[in-house]
C-alpha cells in the first residue's frame, strides 16, 4: 500500500465509522449496554470470519496465543473504544460524542512525540493546532448547554480518544520494532478481534434483560460487520504506511461525516458552534493534505533531477 492509497483507505474508514450514530438513532427497543453487547458480538463474528479467510483459522489462533503484550494491549484499547463509544451515544447527542472523540489527534501527537520520539512536520503541528481550536470552540459551547446526563455521556466518550491515541501509538511501536527485527511488527489484525471479544464479554452481564427487536438485531449486525469489522481491519493495515498523528488527523473526518448523517438521517440539527468548529477542522485537514502533497511532489522532482547526475558521475 502506497502513502496515497493509505490516505484513501483511511478516508473510507472514517466514512464507514461515521454511520454508527445515525443508525443507532433508528433502533426500536435496544438500550445502552445491550446495544454495545450486540454490536461487539456481531463484530467478533464478522472479524472471526474475515480473519479466518484472510489468515486461516490456525494462523489466527497461533497469533492469539503467541502475540505477546503488544497485541493484547492493542486489543484492550480496541475494547475500550468499542464500549465507550456506544455507551456514550446512548447518553448524549452524536455531535457531543464525535466532538469529544476529535481530541484524538492532540493526544496522539503528544504520545507519539514523547513515547516514540517522532518528529512532526511543522505543517502537521499547525493543522493539529487549527483543528484543536475548532474542536475547542465546539466542545466549550456544547458543555455550556448540556444537562447532567449529556455531561456523563461526554465523560464516557472521552475514553475513546484516550484509548485511540494509545492504540495508534502501540501500532506504530509495533511497526518500528518489527522494522528493526525484520519481521514487520507481527500480525496486529487479531487485536481487533480481541477488542470485540473483550467488549462483548464486559457488557454481557449488563445487557439483560434483552429487548432488541428483529430490526434492532439487523441494524446492530450491520454495524458490527460493515461499520466496525471492515474499517477496523483496514485501519490496522493503514497503520503500516501512515504515521499515528496523520491517521488521527484524518480520523477527524468522522466527526464531520457523523454529524452530517445524524443531521440528515435522524434530525439532530447541529448547533452553530458545531458547524463553525467543523469548518475549522475541515480546513486544517485540507491544508495539511495540500502541503503534504506539495512537499511530496517537490521531493520527488528533486530526486528525479539528482538521479541522472549521480549516474553520470558513476559512468565517468
Secondary structure, 3 states (H helix, E strand, C coil): CCHHHHHHHHHHHHHHHCCHHHHHCCCCCCCHHHHHHHHHHHHHHHHHHHHHHHCCHHHHHHHHHHCHHHHHHHHHHHHHHHHHHHHHHCCCCHHHHHHHHCCHHHHHHHHHHHHCCCCCCHHHHHHHHHHHHHHHHHHHHHHHCCCHHHHHHHHHHHHHHHHHHHHHHHHHHHHHHHHHHCCCCCCCCHHHHHHHHHHHHHHHHHHCCCCCCHHHHHHHHHHHHHHHHHHHHHHHHHCCCCCHHHHHHHHCHHHHHHHHHHHHHHCCCCCHHHHHHHHHHHHHHHHHHHHHHHHHHHHHHHHHHHHHHHHHHHHC
